[in-house]
Every structure is written in structure tokens, then in C-alpha cells.
């Protein structure tokens, strides 16, 4: 039960520092839980804390973490932390409608090594530091969700804490309209198209990261050799040379 006590301490401290928050996704507290030594690292976007909460629920011991509440979906549960002095928001009390996804084979769902991962791998080698991938900062948040309560922390591609450095790799959808990503007929909860929202969030990173003492380096795909589909050729030697010129100035 020592781990549950430690988790409660971290969550309590988080809400004491962030008094305006009435609910936060459990996965968003992973950096705090890792910093406290409860978990060694994050995995699959919050899996360590989800496993703890799932096991407590299965053994009828979820009351040991009174902050924890779950929204049951078709197969999985979305976990949230709520301050102990707050009533459970309607978004938690009501089970949301879930769109059933078409079944796909394991081979099609297997994650590919994206160009972004390839570039951050090279940056790790050059800098001699492992980046915190998809890192989230408390001060960098997106628009309000449709429930009017939650804001999602915006991820960055790679954060190098010892250097106070963030690296963002921009694929083609960051500079040109791509229907697969932008879905022109679909609006976001902010009332704008996906492309417009992406541009807004990129500007937020440009504004807020330096304001908080963190240097931002943006790497456009056009800096590297690409295919006709504007995917990286992945000439490691040449790409490393390009990155060294940029990163050695930092």
C-alpha cells in the first residue's frame, strides 16, 4: 500500500499547486509520478498509472486513491484525478458514447518508426542525451474540451531537460494542407479546422517555451532529403551532418 500513499501525496500536491483544476487525466501526472520515484518511466502514454488503478478497481480497493475516477468505454477505462473536495463532474458521472472502431489486424496496427522518431533518435546521438519523447508541460495547454472543464497538455516531440531544449520536427502537414490530417469537413472543439488549430498550437509552443526558459528548435522536413511523398530518405550520414550544424549552435 506504500505506492498508493505515494500517489495520493503527489496528486494532493499537484492540486494544491493548481487550485483552478477540477479534473486532470491520470496520464498527465506521469511526469510528477516519475519525478517522485513512484515509476521509473512512462510507457504507452500513462500505462503504469493505469495499471495501478485498474488493479485497485479489480480488487475493490480503488478507495485507497480517493482522487481516482474512471469513465468506462467499450473496452477500456479513461482515468481521471479529481480533488477530494470537488464533486464528480457530469462528464465523469455520465458514460460517454463511444464510436466503435473497425477491427484491424495486428500487422496494420503495429506502430511504425515515424520520421519524427528517426530525427529525435539522431538528435539523441548528437547531444549524448535521451530525449523525453512526447513530453508535456503544465504551462503548455490546448483549448478547452467540449465539456468546458478539461484542457489537454500539448506534447513536444523531444525535451532535453539538462539543456532546457525542445526539438520539434515538422512534417509536410505543418506547412501545407494534407486532407488525411486536416479533415477539412470536420471542425475541432475550438470551432476551427484541424490545420488552423495545429498552427495555433505551434505558435503557443513558440511563445510559451521561451517564456519559461526553454529553447525551441524547429526542424522542417525540407532540411533533409525526401522522397516524392515528402517522407525522409533517411540518409543517416547526411542527415546527421545537417543536424550537427544546427545543434552545435545551441
Secondary structure by P-SEA (a helix, b strand, c coil): caaaaaaaaaaaaaaaacccccccccccaaaaaaaaccccccccccaaaaaaaaaaaaaccccccccbbbbbcccbbbbbbbccccccccccccccbbbbccccccccccccccaaaaaaaaaaaaaccccccccccccccccccccccbbbbbbcccccccccbbbbbbcccccccccccccccccccccccaaaaaaaaaaaaacccccccbbbbbbbccccccccccccccaaaaaaaaaaaaaaac
